[in-house]
Amino acid sequence: MHCHRAARQAFAKARRYALRDRFHEGWRSASVLAGVEKAPLSRMETDQYINDRYAAIEERLAVVRKRLNRPLTLAEKNVYGHLDDPEHQDIQRGISYLRLRPDRVAMQDATAQMAVLQFISSGLPTTAVPSTIHCDHLIEGTTAPQDDRHGQFGGVADLEHAVRTNKEVYDFLSSAGSNFGIGFWKPGSGIIHQIVLENYAFPGGMMIGTDSHTPNAGGLGMCAVGVGGADAVDVMAGLPWELKAPKVIGVKLTGKLSKWSSPKDIICKVAGILTVKGGTGAIVEYFGPGVDNVSCTGMGTICNMGAEIGATTSMFPFNKRMYDYLVATGREPAAKVADAFREHLRADEGAEYDQLIEIDLNELQPQINGPFTPDLAHALPEFAEALRTNKWPAELKAGLIGSCTNSSYEDMQRAASVARQALAAGIKAKVPFTITPGSEQIRATIARDGLIDVFQKVGGTVLANACGPCIGQWKRTEIAKGEANSIITSYNRNFAARNDGNPATHAFVTSPELVTAFAIAGDLTFNPEEDTLVGADGKEIRLEPPHGDELPPKGFDAGVETYQAPSPGQVNVAVDPNSKRLQLLQPFSAWDGKDIEDALVLIKAKGKCTTDHISMAGPWLKYRGHLDNISNNMLIGALNAENGEVNSVKNQLTGEYGAVPAVARAYKAAGKPWIVVGDENYGEGSSREHAALEPRHLGGVAVLVKSFARIHETNLKKQGMLPLTFADSADYNKVGPFDKLSIHGLTSFAPGKPLTVAGKRPDGTTYEFTVNQTFNDNQILWFKAGSALNAMGAAKK
């Protein structure tokens, strides 16, 4: 496919940003970078340099400082330092739509399929910025013998099974990555966020990733934002990335963590303060003397789980802990150039925040969050009473540590220090206990240092270097679906059915060391700071607080090499038209130029409706590259306000009840547009763009809710849908499940201009109310073209 001039010009512009020194020698001589050794972007990209990225930031910030004439927060320095046009860009926190130039793109295998399919549609030969694919989501974890694994279970058996069953998808991603210049991390490499932290993240950089926990790289001072695949395609195609100028929430840390408290407790505490939507539209910026008392990977944990408060991302200022981590992971030149650039890697004195939170680490108690939501925080001393009061199952059925959130060497050391104490007393875990290394490097290092041996002796099962149960890839056969039970994890997210597909599982989130202690006790009312365990000799023991090295004293062991470098233009990429896993995309229809009339209400969703409810993960992950097949999971987890049931809505054409996707297909076949009506913070959770693609594919035209989660609202716009919010949230109650809704005002669609919804009830009575929209001029072009991808194609022509 040949590229037209407009697309090639955009592509060439992005390459210039990425590859060449854009500045005059006079500017360079004044730069803090003068004379500093060149630092490669990574060991895989030795022809591109962090120094050049810093020089670009320096120049842009010089322009922005003259314009704003005030102290800047760290978040502002990073974001404004990546502006496409700093001279003319409107800059107002929470208002302006910024056009930015990220330094790189990262994609996990589940979302990469659709992103790569969209990139193929763009017709461009190679990506404009460094990009990578990481095979971590399609590996199903097992904790009991499985027939399809020859009676085996655990990491080795699960990886072999995944490589066999996902061969078609892996071959497609591998060949597409090679052909289009995208680095490919094979199955078993590790979780995308841990791989990024170990290899690609650098202080002051900006990246976007097709996973909501991309902010993990904030632990290395990077502005790393989770996005949908369509945003990734824009950046890979050389177009600026659009982001509403974030507000900045400051979190001041003082004091020092001690005893059983850990970095995980900081973000669990923040989640309890801000709730799952308190960070929406903002970057959370940590600062204060307490920052220097948190490890680099601990900062990564905090930033990772910051996705659970709806934040755009979270960030820490550059410090000695980051410097040491860069050196330990083989990036000493990057550490040195960041140290030279440090004045731009921290907030200015006097910088102001839109909201300020203060946490004294000396007083911070261990936190346990849940169940069913990551912001329901309990301090450890209060947790047992909360279990009794709420009648949550106190008997523990499983403990799981690791994942992208808590799988660092330090995490594993601290958990192992608890396990060693149990072993010394002749005690083993009383419940299934799983350990997920975050990367091959972590796995190899903890194997060398004896930690895996400790975990296995205490009764643990080591899973593959992949997401596994954290994202629902857990083939849990020990508990029947519907059986109420409790599990505790060191993961980041714990919505109903998130981990094992069982809505009756009460999932709690805490630190790896506390998970280990609970797994050994088998009882969630156990408090390791106060209670005792009975050893094999009948004597009582009290667990000592955990300890662990921040970095391995013997250095990291890289383990098996799992990276595939690209070979642009040398590999054939093909998709079998009969495939059940992959499907080339067909463009969505452009807007017909008219208002929407008499759209049917497909479902009026009640309460929490996350992207897991809209497009479930787990077994559905295998269809992430096939839009029509995965659309059969659309909204099957949403609670229907009309009848209190899930996946059961009335087909208004036949009067019969059916599955949500089936009714949507019937409306589409009949040429009837439909609308989803929802509640607060609709679409919170994963960056999953399929949650936006599926409604569009099955004939939806709008989603009308009280409020949206940030990423999902943008994803809907990218696919040509209308994300609308009630101007008065009470109007949610006016809409009946069998009403017909018309949307007026589209013929004069403009930024900031409300639209009108006219409702018609089955009895013939009518009503009308105002709805708000957040489209800007560019996004309105997406709507009119039918999708952002269509708009890109129109620009080429």
C-alpha positions in Angstrom: 0.0 0.0 0.0 1.4 3.4 -1.0 1.5 6.4 1.3 0.2 9.7 0.3 2.1 13.0 0.8 0.3 14.2 3.9 0.9 11.0 5.8 4.6 10.8 4.7 5.2 14.4 5.7 3.8 13.7 9.2 5.9 10.5 9.4 9.0 12.4 8.3 8.4 15.1 10.9 8.2 12.6 13.7 11.4 10.9 12.6 13.1 14.2 12.7 12.0 14.7 16.3 13.3 11.2 17.2 16.5 11.0 15.2 18.4 14.3 14.7 19.8 17.1 16.8 17.3 19.9 16.2 19.2 22.8 17.7 21.7 25.4 16.9 25.3 25.2 18.2 24.7 28.4 20.2 21.9 26.8 22.2 23.9 23.6 22.7 26.8 25.4 24.2 24.5 26.9 26.9 22.9 23.5 27.6 23.4 21.7 30.9 24.1 18.7 28.6 27.3 20.2 27.0 30.1 17.7 27.2 28.0 14.9 28.8 28.6 11.4 27.4 26.0 10.2 24.9 23.5 7.8 26.4 21.6 5.4 24.1 17.8 5.2 24.4 18.3 1.5 25.3 20.6 -1.4 24.5 18.3 -2.2 21.6 18.4 1.4 20.2 22.0 2.4 20.2 21.6 4.8 17.3 19.3 7.1 19.3 20.2 9.1 22.3 18.6 10.4 25.5 20.8 13.5 25.2 18.9 14.5 22.1 15.5 14.0 23.8 16.7 16.2 26.7 17.9 18.9 24.4 14.5 19.0 22.8 12.9 19.2 26.3 15.3 22.0 27.2 14.4 24.1 24.2 10.7 23.7 24.5 10.7 24.5 28.2 12.7 27.7 27.5 9.8 28.8 25.3 7.1 27.7 27.8 8.8 29.4 30.7 8.8 32.7 28.9 5.1 32.3 28.1 3.9 31.2 31.5 6.4 33.1 33.7 5.8 30.9 36.8 7.3 27.9 38.6 6.5 24.6 37.0 5.7 21.3 38.6 7.6 18.2 37.5 4.6 17.0 35.6 4.3 20.2 33.7 8.0 20.2 32.9 7.7 16.7 31.4 4.4 17.3 29.5 5.2 20.8 28.2 8.7 19.6 27.3 7.1 17.3 24.8 4.8 19.8 23.1 4.6 19.6 19.3 4.4 23.5 19.0 5.4 25.2 22.3 5.3 28.6 20.7 1.6 28.5 19.9 0.0 25.8 22.0 -2.7 27.0 24.3 -1.7 25.9 27.8 -4.3 25.8 30.6 -4.4 23.0 33.1 -7.6 21.0 32.8 -8.8 22.9 29.8 -6.4 22.9 26.8 -5.9 19.9 24.5 -2.2 19.5 24.1 -0.5 18.1 21.0 2.5 16.1 22.2 5.5 14.1 20.8 6.1 11.0 23.0 9.5 9.3 22.8 8.2 5.8 22.4 5.2 3.4 22.3 4.8 0.0 24.1 2.0 -2.5 23.5 1.1 -5.7 25.2 0.1 -8.7 23.0 -3.7 -8.5 23.7 -4.0 -4.9 22.7 -1.1 -4.9 20.2 -3.2 -7.1 17.8 -5.8 -4.4 17.2 -3.2 -1.6 17.2 -1.0 -3.4 14.7 -4.0 -4.2 12.5 -4.9 -0.5 12.5 -1.3 0.5 11.8 -1.3 -1.8 8.8 -4.4 0.1 7.6 -2.4 3.3 7.7 -0.1 2.1 4.9 3.1 3.4 6.5 6.3 1.4 6.1 7.8 1.6 9.6 6.9 3.3 12.9 7.9 6.9 13.4 9.0 6.4 17.0 10.6 3.4 18.8 7.9 0.9 19.6 7.7 -2.5 21.2 5.3 -5.5 21.6 5.3 -7.6 24.7 3.8 -11.1 24.9 2.5 -11.2 28.5 -1.4 -11.2 28.4 -2.2 -14.5 26.6 -0.5 -16.9 29.1 -3.1 -18.6 31.3 -1.9 -19.4 34.8 -2.8 -22.7 36.5 -2.5 -23.6 40.2 -3.7 -27.3 40.0 -3.1 -30.2 37.6 -4.7 -29.7 34.1 -5.5 -32.3 31.5 -4.5 -29.9 28.7 -1.1 -29.7 30.2 -0.6 -33.4 30.6 -1.5 -33.3 34.3 1.0 -30.5 35.0 0.5 -26.9 36.1 2.5 -23.8 36.9 5.0 -21.6 34.9 6.7 -24.1 32.6 3.5 -26.0 31.7 1.6 -22.8 31.2 4.2 -21.2 28.9 4.4 -24.3 26.8 0.6 -24.4 26.5 0.4 -20.7 25.6 3.1 -21.0 22.9 1.2 -23.8 21.4 -2.4 -22.4 21.5 -1.5 -18.8 20.6 1.0 -19.6 17.8 -1.1 -17.9 15.2 -1.2 -14.6 17.2 2.4 -14.8 18.2 3.5 -15.4 14.6 1.4 -12.5 13.4 2.8 -10.1 16.0 6.4 -11.3 15.5 6.2 -10.9 11.7 4.4 -7.6 11.9 6.8 -6.3 14.5 9.8 -7.3 12.4 8.3 -5.8 9.2 7.2 -2.5 10.6 10.3 -1.8 12.9 8.7 -2.8 16.2 10.8 -4.7 18.8 9.2 -8.0 19.8 9.5 -9.5 23.3 8.7 -13.2 23.1 6.4 -15.1 25.4 8.2 -15.7 28.7 10.0 -12.4 28.5 8.0 -10.9 31.3 5.3 -8.3 31.9 5.3 -5.2 29.7 5.7 -2.7 32.5 8.6 -4.6 34.2 10.4 -4.9 30.8 9.9 -1.2 30.2 11.3 -0.3 33.6 14.4 -2.6 33.1 15.2 -1.5 29.6 13.4 1.6 28.2 12.2 4.0 30.9 14.3 7.0 31.6 13.8 10.1 33.8 12.0 13.0 31.9 11.0 10.8 29.0 7.4 10.4 27.7 5.8 7.2 26.5 2.4 5.9 25.8 1.4 2.3 26.3 -1.7 0.3 25.3 -2.2 -0.9 28.9 -3.7 1.1 31.8 -0.7 0.4 34.1 1.8 2.0 31.8 2.3 4.6 34.5 4.6 2.1 36.2 7.5 3.8 34.4 6.8 6.9 36.6 9.0 5.0 39.1 11.9 6.1 36.9 10.6 9.6 36.5 9.0 9.0 33.1 5.6 10.5 32.1 4.1 7.2 31.0 0.4 7.1 30.0 -2.0 4.3 29.3 -3.9 4.8 26.1 -6.1 2.9 23.6 -4.5 1.3 20.5 -5.8 4.0 18.3 -3.7 6.6 20.1 -0.7 4.3 19.8 -1.3 4.1 16.0 -1.3 7.9 15.8 2.1 8.2 17.4 3.5 5.3 15.5 2.2 6.9 12.3 4.1 10.2 13.1 1.1 12.2 14.3 1.1 14.3 17.5 -0.7 12.6 20.4 -3.5 14.6 22.0 -4.0 14.9 25.7 -6.1 17.2 27.7 -3.7 19.3 29.8 -3.7 17.5 33.1 -4.2 19.1 36.5 -1.5 18.2 39.0 -2.2 16.5 42.4 0.8 16.8 44.7 1.5 14.1 47.3 4.1 15.2 49.8 5.9 12.4 51.5 7.7 12.8 54.8 9.3 10.3 57.2 10.4 6.8 56.5 8.6 3.4 56.1 9.3 0.9 58.8 8.3 -2.6 60.1 5.5 -4.1 57.9 4.8 -0.9 55.9 5.9 -0.8 52.3 5.6 1.4 49.1 2.3 -0.5 48.3 0.8 1.0 51.4 1.4 4.5 50.1 -0.7 4.0 47.0 -3.3 2.0 48.8 -3.6 4.9 51.2 -3.8 7.4 48.4 -6.5 5.3 46.7 -8.5 5.4 49.9 -8.2 9.2 49.9 -8.9 10.0 46.3 -11.2 7.0 45.3 -11.3 5.4 41.9 -12.1 8.6 40.1 -10.4 11.2 42.3 -7.3 11.4 40.0 -9.3 11.7 36.8 -7.8 14.4 34.5 -4.7 14.8 36.7 -1.1 13.7 37.1 -0.2 12.6 40.6 3.2 14.0 41.5 5.1 12.8 44.5 7.6 15.0 46.3 9.1 15.8 49.7 11.9 14.3 51.8 10.1 11.0 52.2 10.6 10.3 48.4 14.3 9.5 49.0 13.3 6.8 51.4 11.4 4.8 48.8 13.2 2.4 46.4 13.0 3.0 42.6 10.9 -0.2 42.1 8.8 0.9 45.1 8.1 4.1 43.2 7.1 2.0 40.2 4.6 0.1 42.4 3.0 3.4 43.5 2.8 4.8 40.0 1.5 1.5 38.6 -1.5 1.3 41.0 -2.1 5.0 40.5 -4.1 3.8 37.5 -6.8 2.7 40.0 -7.6 6.3 41.0 -8.2 7.3 37.4 -5.0 9.4 37.1 -3.5 10.3 33.8 -0.2 9.0 35.2 1.9 9.4 38.4 5.5 10.6 38.6 8.5 10.8 41.0 11.4 13.3 40.7 14.8 12.0 39.8 17.0 11.0 42.7 19.8 8.7 43.8 17.5 5.6 44.0 16.7 6.0 40.3 20.4 6.6 39.5 21.3 3.3 41.3 18.6 1.3 39.5 19.7 2.6 36.1 23.3 1.6 36.9 22.1 -1.8 38.2 20.2 -2.5 35.0 23.2 -1.7 32.7 22.3 1.9 31.9 25.0 3.9 33.7 25.3 6.5 30.8 21.6 7.1 31.1 22.0 7.7 34.9 24.8 10.2 34.3 23.0 12.2 31.7 19.9 12.3 33.9 22.0 13.5 36.8 23.3 16.3 34.6 19.8 17.2 33.6 18.3 16.9 37.1 17.2 20.6 37.3 14.5 19.7 34.7 13.6 16.4 36.5 12.1 17.9 39.6 9.5 20.5 40.5 10.5 24.2 40.7 10.6 25.8 44.1 7.2 27.4 44.7 5.4 25.2 42.1 1.6 25.1 42.9 -0.6 22.0 42.8 -4.3 21.8 42.2 -4.7 19.5 45.2 -2.3 18.6 47.9 -2.1 15.5 50.0 0.5 14.9 52.8 1.5 11.5 54.1 3.8 10.9 57.0 5.5 7.6 56.3 6.5 7.3 60.0 2.8 6.9 60.8 1.6 4.9 57.8 0.2 1.6 58.7 0.1 -1.4 56.4 -3.0 -1.2 54.2 -5.4 -3.8 52.8 -7.8 -2.7 50.1 -11.0 -4.3 48.9 -13.0 -6.3 48.2 -14.5 -5.5 44.8 -12.8 -2.1 44.5 -9.2 -1.0 44.9 -10.1 2.2 46.9 -11.8 0.6 49.9 -8.8 1.0 52.2 -8.4 -0.6 55.7 -5.4 -0.2 58.0 -4.1 -3.6 59.1 -5.2 -3.2 62.8 -8.8 -2.5 61.6 -9.0 -5.2 58.9 -10.2 -8.1 61.1 -13.1 -6.0 62.4 -14.1 -5.0 58.9 -14.2 -8.6 57.9 -16.5 -9.4 60.8 -18.7 -6.4 60.4 -19.2 -6.9 56.7 -19.4 -10.7 56.9 -16.7 -11.1 54.3 -15.2 -14.6 54.3 -12.3 -14.6 56.7 -11.0 -18.0 55.7 -8.4 -17.4 53.0 -8.5 -19.6 49.9 -5.5 -18.3 48.0 -2.6 -15.9 48.2 -0.9 -14.5 45.1 2.2 -12.3 44.8 4.0 -10.7 41.9 2.5 -9.2 38.7 3.5 -5.9 37.1 2.8 -4.1 40.4 4.9 -5.9 42.9 7.5 -8.3 41.3 10.8 -6.5 41.9 13.8 -8.1 43.5 13.0 -6.1 46.7 9.4 -7.4 46.7 10.5 -11.0 46.3 13.2 -10.6 49.0 10.8 -9.2 51.5 8.2 -11.9 50.8 10.9 -14.6 51.0 12.1 -13.2 54.4 8.7 -14.0 55.8 8.6 -17.4 54.2 12.0 -18.3 55.6 10.7 -17.6 59.1 7.8 -20.0 58.6 10.1 -22.7 57.2 12.4 -22.3 60.2 9.4 -23.1 62.5 8.3 -26.0 60.3 5.3 -24.2 58.9 4.1 -24.1 55.3 1.4 -22.1 53.5 -2.0 -23.3 54.4 -3.6 -22.2 51.1 -2.5 -22.2 47.4 0.3 -19.6 47.2 1.5 -18.3 43.8 4.5 -16.3 42.8 4.7 -14.4 39.5 8.1 -13.0 38.5 7.7 -9.8 36.6 10.4 -10.6 34.0 12.9 -13.2 32.9 15.6 -11.1 34.5 13.7 -11.2 37.9 13.0 -14.9 37.6 16.7 -15.8 36.7 18.0 -13.6 39.5 15.7 -14.9 42.3 16.4 -18.5 41.1 20.2 -17.9 41.4 19.8 -16.3 44.8 17.7 -19.1 46.2 14.4 -17.3 46.6 12.4 -19.6 44.3 13.6 -22.5 46.3 12.3 -20.8 49.5 8.9 -20.1 47.9 8.6 -23.7 46.6 9.6 -25.2 50.0 6.9 -23.1 51.8 4.3 -24.5 49.3 4.3 -21.9 46.6 3.8 -22.4 42.8 5.9 -20.2 40.5 3.9 -19.1 37.5 5.2 -17.9 34.1 6.7 -14.4 33.7 3.4 -13.0 32.6 0.2 -11.3 33.8 -1.7 -14.5 34.6 -4.3 -14.2 37.4 -3.8 -10.4 37.7 -5.8 -9.9 34.5 -8.1 -12.9 34.8 -5.8 -15.4 33.1 -6.2 -17.9 35.9 -7.7 -21.3 35.2 -8.8 -21.7 38.7 -10.4 -25.2 39.1 -10.2 -25.5 42.9 -13.3 -23.2 43.6 -16.7 -23.6 42.0 -18.0 -20.5 40.2 -20.5 -18.7 42.5 -18.8 -20.0 45.6 -18.1 -17.2 48.0 -14.5 -17.1 49.0 -11.6 -14.7 49.8 -8.2 -14.3 48.1 -5.5 -11.8 48.7 -3.0 -10.5 46.2 -0.2 -8.0 45.6 -1.9 -7.0 42.4 -3.4 -3.6 41.5 -7.0 -4.3 40.6 -9.7 -6.3 42.3 -13.1 -5.7 40.6 -15.6 -8.5 40.9 -14.6 -11.6 38.8 -11.4 -9.8 37.8 -8.9 -12.5 38.8 -10.8 -15.8 38.4 -14.0 -15.1 36.6 -16.0 -15.8 39.8 -18.1 -12.8 40.9 -18.3 -14.3 44.4 -14.6 -14.1 45.0 -13.7 -11.4 47.5 -10.3 -10.1 46.3 -8.2 -8.0 48.6 -5.0 -6.1 47.7 -1.9 -5.5 49.8 1.9 -5.9 49.8 3.6 -9.1 48.8 5.0 -9.6 52.3 1.6 -9.3 53.9 0.1 -11.7 51.3 2.8 -14.2 52.2 2.0 -13.9 55.9 -1.7 -14.4 55.3 -1.0 -17.4 53.0 1.0 -19.0 55.8 -1.7 -18.2 58.4 -4.6 -19.1 56.1 -6.8 -16.6 58.0 -7.4 -13.0 57.0 -8.0 -12.0 60.6 -4.4 -12.7 61.3 -2.3 -9.6 62.2 1.4 -10.4 61.9 2.3 -7.4 63.9 0.4 -8.7 66.9 -0.6 -12.4 66.5 1.4 -15.5 66.7 1.6 -18.8 64.7 2.1 -22.3 66.0 5.3 -24.0 64.8 5.8 -27.7 64.2 7.1 -28.1 67.7 4.0 -26.6 69.2 5.6 -23.4 70.2 4.2 -20.0 69.3 6.2 -17.7 67.0 5.7 -14.1 66.0 6.9 -13.1 62.5 9.5 -10.5 62.4 9.0 -7.5 60.0 10.2 -8.3 56.5 13.5 -7.1 55.0 15.0 -7.2 51.6 17.7 -5.7 49.4 16.6 -3.0 47.1 19.0 -4.4 44.4 20.6 -7.8 44.1 24.1 -7.7 45.8 25.4 -10.0 43.0 23.8 -7.9 40.3 21.0 -9.0 38.0 21.1 -12.2 36.0 19.6 -11.5 32.6 18.5 -15.1 32.1 17.4 -16.3 28.6 17.5 -13.7 25.8 13.9 -13.2 24.7 14.1 -10.1 22.5 13.6 -10.1 18.7 15.0 -7.1 16.9 13.0 -5.8 13.9 14.0 -6.2 10.2 11.8 -3.6 8.4 10.3 -4.6 5.1 11.9 -8.0 5.0 9.1 -10.2 6.4 5.7 -11.0 4.9 2.7 -10.3 7.1 -0.4 -12.3 6.3 -3.8 -12.8 8.0 -5.8 -15.9 7.1 -9.4 -14.7 6.1 -10.8 -17.8 7.8 -9.0 -17.2 11.1 -11.0 -17.2 14.3 -8.3 -15.2 16.1 -7.3 -12.4 13.6 -9.4 -10.3 11.3 -8.4 -7.4 9.0 -10.3 -4.2 9.8 -13.0 -2.7 7.7 -13.6 1.1 8.0 -16.6 2.3 9.9 -19.2 4.4 8.1 -18.8 8.2 8.1 -21.5 10.3 9.8 -24.4 10.9 7.5 -24.6 14.6 8.4 -27.9 14.3 10.3 -29.1 14.3 13.9 -29.6 10.8 15.4 -33.3 10.0 15.6 -35.2 7.3 17.6 -32.2 5.3 18.8 -33.1 2.4 21.0 -31.8 2.0 24.5 -29.7 -1.2 24.3 -29.1 -1.3 28.0 -29.4 1.0 30.9 -26.5 0.0 33.1 -26.7 0.4 36.8 -23.7 1.0 39.2 -20.1 0.2 38.4 -19.5 -0.6 34.8 -15.8 -1.0 34.1 -14.0 -2.1 30.9 -14.1 -5.6 32.4 -17.9 -5.4 32.4 -18.0 -3.9 28.9 -15.3 -6.3 27.3 -14.2 -9.1 29.6 -10.7 -10.4 29.6 -9.9 -13.9 30.7 -10.9 -16.4 28.0 -11.9 -13.6 25.7 -8.3 -12.4 25.3 -7.8 -14.9 22.5 -10.2 -12.9 20.3 -8.5 -9.5 20.8 -7.4 -9.6 17.1 -10.8 -10.5 15.7 -13.3 -7.7 16.2 -16.4 -9.6 15.3 -15.7 -12.6 17.5 -14.7 -10.6 20.6 -17.8 -8.4 20.2 -19.8 -11.4 21.5 -18.6 -10.4 25.0 -19.9 -6.8 24.7 -21.5 -5.6 28.0 -22.2 -9.2 29.2 -21.0 -8.2 32.6 -23.1 -5.0 33.0 -26.0 -4.9 35.4 -29.3 -4.2 33.6 -31.1 -1.6 35.7 -34.5 -2.8 34.3 -34.3 -6.3 35.6 -31.3 -6.5 37.9 -29.7 -9.2 35.7 -26.5 -9.4 33.7 -26.5 -10.2 30.0 -30.2 -10.1 29.7 -32.0 -7.3 27.9 -35.3 -7.0 26.1 -35.2 -7.0 22.3 -37.6 -4.2 21.6 -38.3 -5.5 18.1 -39.4 -9.0 19.3 -40.3 -8.5 22.9 -38.1 -11.3 23.9 -35.1 -11.2 26.3 -31.6 -12.1 25.0 -27.9 -11.7 25.5 -26.7 -8.1 25.1 -24.5 -8.7 22.0 -27.2 -10.7 20.3 -29.8 -8.0 20.8 -27.3 -5.4 19.5 -26.7 -7.5 16.4 -30.5 -7.7 15.8 -30.8 -3.9 16.0 -27.9 -3.5 13.6 -29.4 -6.0 11.1 -32.7 -4.0 11.3 -30.9 -0.7 10.7 -31.8 0.6 14.2 -29.2 2.7 15.9 -28.8 2.1 19.7 -27.4 3.9 22.8 -26.0 2.7 26.1 -27.0 4.6 29.2 -24.7 4.3 32.2 -23.8 5.5 35.7 -20.8 7.2 37.3 -17.2 6.7 36.1 -18.3 4.6 33.2 -15.4 2.6 31.6 -13.0 2.8 34.6 -10.2 0.3 34.6 -8.2 -1.1 31.7 -7.3 1.0 28.6 -9.1 -1.7 26.6 -10.1 -0.1 23.3 -12.2 -3.1 22.5 -14.7 -1.7 24.9 -15.2 1.1 22.4 -14.7 -0.8 19.2 -17.3 -3.4 20.0 -20.3 -1.0 20.5 -19.3 0.8 17.3 -19.0 -2.5 15.4 -22.4 -3.7 16.6 -24.2 -0.5 15.6 -24.0 1.7 18.7 -24.0 5.5 18.1 -23.6 7.0 21.6 -22.9 6.2 25.3 -24.8 8.5 27.7 -23.6 8.5 31.3 -23.2 10.5 34.5 -19.4 10.6 34.1 -16.6 8.8 32.2 -13.2 7.4 33.0 -10.6 9.3 31.0 -9.2 6.6 28.7 -12.5 5.1 27.8 -14.0 8.5 26.8 -11.1 9.1 24.4 -11.4 5.6 23.0 -15.1 6.1 22.2 -14.3 9.3 20.4 -11.5 7.5 18.4 -14.0 5.0 17.1 -16.6 7.6 16.0 -18.9 7.1 19.0 -20.5 9.9 20.9 -19.5 9.9 24.6 -22.1 12.2 26.3 -22.7 13.1 29.9 -25.9 14.2 31.6 -25.8 18.0 32.3 -27.9 17.1 35.3 -27.1 13.7 36.6 -30.7 13.3 37.8 -31.8 13.0 34.2 -30.4 9.5 34.3 -33.7 8.6 36.1 -35.8 10.0 33.2 -34.5 7.5 30.7 -36.5 4.2 30.6 -35.0 1.0 29.3 -37.5 0.9 26.4 -37.4 4.5 25.4 -36.3 5.9 22.1 -33.7 8.7 22.2 -32.9 11.3 19.6 -29.7 13.4 19.8 -30.1 16.9 18.4 -27.5 19.6 17.6 -25.1 17.5 15.6 -25.5 19.6 12.5 -24.0 22.4 14.4 -21.5 20.3 16.4 -18.8 22.5 18.0 -16.4 22.3 21.0 -18.1 23.2 24.3 -21.6 23.3 22.8 -24.1 21.1 24.6 -26.4 18.8 22.7 -30.0 17.9 23.4 -31.5 14.5 24.0 -35.2 14.1 23.2 -36.8 11.0 24.8 -40.0 9.2 23.8 -41.5 6.6 26.1 -43.5 3.6 25.0 -46.7 5.3 26.2 -46.1 8.2 23.8 -45.0 10.8 26.5 -41.9 12.7 25.8 -39.1 14.5 27.7 -36.0 16.5 26.9 -32.7 17.3 28.6 -29.3 18.8 27.9 -26.1 16.6 27.6 -22.5 17.7 27.6 -19.7 16.7 25.3 -15.9 17.3 25.5 -15.0 17.1 21.8 -12.4 19.5 20.4 -12.2 20.5 16.7 -9.9 17.5 15.8 -12.1 15.0 17.6 -15.2 16.4 15.8 -13.4 15.5 12.6 -13.0 11.9 13.9 -16.7 11.8 14.5 -17.6 13.1 11.1 -15.1 10.8 9.3 -16.5 7.8 11.2 -13.3 7.2 13.2 -9.9 8.6 13.9 -8.4 6.0 11.5 -10.8 7.2 8.8 -9.7 10.8 9.4 -6.1 9.8 9.1 -6.9 8.1 5.7 -8.8 11.3 4.6 -5.7 13.4 5.5 -3.6 11.1 3.3 -5.9 11.7 0.3 
